[in-house]
């Protein structure tokens, strides 16, 4: 099985460095995702008939950036390394050691949306719907960064596209699960939200689609992704990533149903007026 696998090449995580400044592939991928999100957000603002402007987009992306970084780090420490944190609370601030959690980052972004919405006198779901199509772009770019770094690889397999990653001490042929996530969480999820919401939908539908879509795709990919070594499986074959994704699926579906019902009621009231 191992002899037929694709050998992943050794790629220097640093593209170039000048003195103490270094540009890493991982950081570059997030920068690409951020730029794509800004371009699409600015175009959406220009077409919003005054509901959004480019200054608001700039502020929103700044809030979101802080939410991702702070929430992602805190979530990783609390969800995946809580015991280590209890023995060494300073570990929370040792960001150079690595470790970010999507689900923690999501909570950080939700907090950022709440604060931004309050500042701009918009509803939480109005801002959430504006942000929903932008997030998959950053997620997809981040997964490419994971792949280049040869990290977060998948479980052992004998499929024809199995890869042997240089960071795997066991040297096993594994699923390139980072690419599965890039495709599902990045490309497919963006396409679903974009095409469903290309025409006006009730407030909350785009946000619900993102939550349910990401949660479902992440739950599926977790069957192919190697669980964190220090956690393993939580319940039999269920991973921590799947446990954290279940509330997203349930909450997303509930939000879509609520938004559609609310939109139908409002439309009927307008028809009677």
N, C-alpha and C positions, 0 to 999 in steps of 0.2 A: 504493500500500500504506500509506504513512504517513498520507495524508489520512483514511483510514477508521479509524484507530487511536483508542483511548480516550486522551485527554489526562489524565495523572495530575496531580491538583491539587497545588499548592504547600502543604505542610503544615509548620508550624513544629515542628521536633523537640523544642522545649521547650514543655511544657504551661503552666507558669507558673514564675516565679522571684521569690524574696524575698531581696534582697541577693545574697550569694554562693551561696545555695542555689537549685538549679533542679531541677524534676521533668521528666524527659524521657520521651517515649513509650516509648523502647526500655527504659529502666529500669522503667517501670510495667508493661510486658508481662512482664518477668521476675519482677516482684513478684507479678503475678497467677498466673503459673505456679507460683511458690514456695508461694503460699497454697493453691492447688488441690492441690498435692502434699502439703502438710501435712494438709489435711482428709482426703484419701483415706488417707494413711498412718496417721493417728490412728484412723480407723474400722477399718482393717485390724488395728491393734494391739489395739483393743478386742475384736475377734472372734477373736484368736489364742489364746485360752485360756491366757494367761499367758506365751506365748512371746515376746511383745513388749509394751512399755509405752510410754506417751507421753513419758516422759523419754528413753528410748532413741531414739524418733523424733526428738525435738528435737536430740539429740546427732548422730544420723546425718545429718540435714539440714544441720547446721552443718559437719560434715566434708565432705559433698558440695558445699556452697557453696564452701568453700575449694578443693576439688579442681577444680571447674569454672573458677574464676577463675584460679588458678595454672597449671593444666594447659592451659587454653584459650589463655592468653597465651604461655606457653613453646612450645606446639605451633605457634601461628601464626608465631612468630619462626623456629623451627627448620625447619618444613615449607615455609613460603611466603616467608620473607625471610631465609634463612640467609646469603646473600652480604652483605646489608645489615648483618646482625648482626655479621659478621666485621669489617666496616669501622668499625662503631660499636656495640660491646658494650653501651653504655648504652641502646641502643634497646630492649632487653628490658624495661626499667623505665619506658619512656615510654608508659604505658598510655593517657594522654590523647590520643595520636595515633590510637587505635583499632586494632582487629585482634585477633580471637579465632578459634580453630580448634575445631570440634566434636571432631575426632579427638584433638586435644591435651587438650581438656576431658574426653573419655572416659577417656584414660589417667590424668588427674588424679582422676577419680571412682573408677576401679578401685583406685588407690593409697589413696584415702580409705576405700573399702570394706574393703580389706585391713587397714588400721590399726584401723578400727572393729571389725571381726570379731575381731581379736586382742584388743582391749581388752575386748569383751563375751563372749569365749570362745564365739563362734559360728563356723561354717564360712564361708568366702568365698562359696560359692554360696548358702547360706541368706540371707545379707545381699543378695547380688546379685539373688536372686529377689524379695525384698521391695522392692528399689529399682526393678526393671525396669518395673513399670506406672506409676511416677511420672515417669520421665524424659521420655516423649513429651509430657506436659503442658507442661513447661518448653520443650521444643523447639518445640512448636506456637506457644506464646506468643512465643518469640523470633523466629520467622519472621514473625509479624504485625508485630513491631517492625521487622524488616528492611524489610517492605513499606511501613510508614508512613514510614520514613526514606528510601524510594526508593533502596535499596542492594541489592547482590547480585542485580540483575535478570538476565533471561534473554537468550537469543540472538535475533537478528532473525527475525521471522516475519510471515506475512500472515494468521494466524488472526483470526477476527472479534473475539476478546477481547484482541487485542494492545494493548499500552500504550506510550505515549511517556513516559519518566521524565524529570523536570526535571534530574536529576543526570547524564544521559547526554549527553556533549558532542557526540555524533553525531546525536542526536535521532531515533534509529531506532525503529520499531515493534518491540516485544520481547515475549517470553513473560513473564508475571508469575510467574516461577518461584518466588518466595517463597511464593505462595499454593499452588502445587503441593506444596511442601515442608510447608507448614502442614497441608494435607489428608492427605498420605501419612505424613509422619514424626510428625505430631501426632495427628490424629483416627483414621486407619486403624490405625496401629501400636498406639495405646492400646486400640482396640476388639479387635484380634487378641489381644493379651496378656491383656486382661481376660476375654474370653469363653472363650479356651482354658483359662485357669488359674482360672476361677471355681470349679471343683472341684479338689481336691488333685491335684497332678501331681508326678512324681519331681523331687527337688531338681536344679536346673540347667536345667529346661525353660524357665522364664520368662526366665532370663538368655540362653539360646540363642535364644529367639524374638526378643528385643530386638536382639541382635547381628545375626542373619540378616535380620530385618525391616528395621532401619534401614539396614544395608549395602546391601540390595537396592533399597530406595526411593531412597536417595541416589544409587546407581549409575544408576538410571533417570533421575532428575531432572537429573543432570549433563549429559545429552544436550540439555537445554533451557536450562541455566543457562550464562551467559557465563563462560568461564574467567577467572581472575585475569589482568589485562593483562600483568603482568611475568612470568608463567609460560607462558600460552598452553596449547597441548596438549603433553603430555609425549611420548606415542608416537602419532603420526598424529592420531587423533581422540579419544584417551584423555586425560582430565584428571587432575590431581593428586587431586581428590576421589574419582575412581573408583579410582585406584590404592590410596588409603588405605582404601576401602570393601571391597575384595576380601578382605583378611584377616578382616574382620568377618563377611562372608558365609560363608566357609569355616569359620572358628572357631565361628560360631553353629550351623551345620548339624551340625558334628562334636559339639558339646556336646549338642545335642538327642538325637542318636543314642546317644551315650554314656549320657546320663541315662535315656533310655527303656529301654535294655538293662539298666542297673544296677537300675532300678526293677522290671523284670520278674523279674530274678534274685532280688532281695530278696523280692518277693511270692511267688515259687515256694518259696523257703526257708521262709517263714512258713506256707505251706499244708501243707508236709511236716511241720512241727513238731507 
